[in-house]
Amino acid sequence: MWRQYLKILKTGIPTESVRKILRDPEVERLGAEIKRKIDKRFAGSLSIREVDAGSCNGCELEIHALNNVYYDLERFGVHFVASPRHADILLVTGPVSRHMEEALRRTYEATPDPKWVIACGDCAVCGGEFGSSYASLGAVENVLPVDVKIPGCPPTPAQLLAGLLKTLDRI
């Protein structure tokens, strides 16, 4: 035990010093535009329910990146919610697997009107690598009406913000 304490004392604190986070200027520009439109149309807050309809989780990693300290999507007034009853927008990723079809339809029905659907990633847009098969219905538009499509495998956080901005323009 004493050896470990001595090692800790000799090593010191191995963490990096705190420095200012340099943000992506494209993300800042898109975020400011999103914030302006959300303040105007949604009284400062937009809620998104993300649904994984059978993806490989590549798109989800990029969506989760929007919530980390680098992108910090919540500072622009965009929040991810756990219930479709609190959502303004459904963000669907992946090809719709046959097992997720009913769950996706129920989530859509539980979302209050007016509702908008964003197909995120190549799989959600056109079926991607999976297409339509015995286990997959393919694109989200084969199951639900889609308002905006965000292509990419996976789309970058900047592309996700641009797709969100495109959705706000259509509203």
Buried (B, 14 or more C-beta within 10 A) or exposed (E): EEEEEEEEEEEEEEEEEEEEEEEBEBBEEBBEBBBEBBBEEBEEEBBBBBBBBBBBEBBBEBBBBBBEEEBBBEEBBBBBBEEBEBBBBBBBBBBBBEEBBEEBEEBBEBBEEEBBBBBBBBBBBBBBEBEEEEEBBBBBBBBBEBBBBBBBEBBBBBBBBBBBBBBBEEE
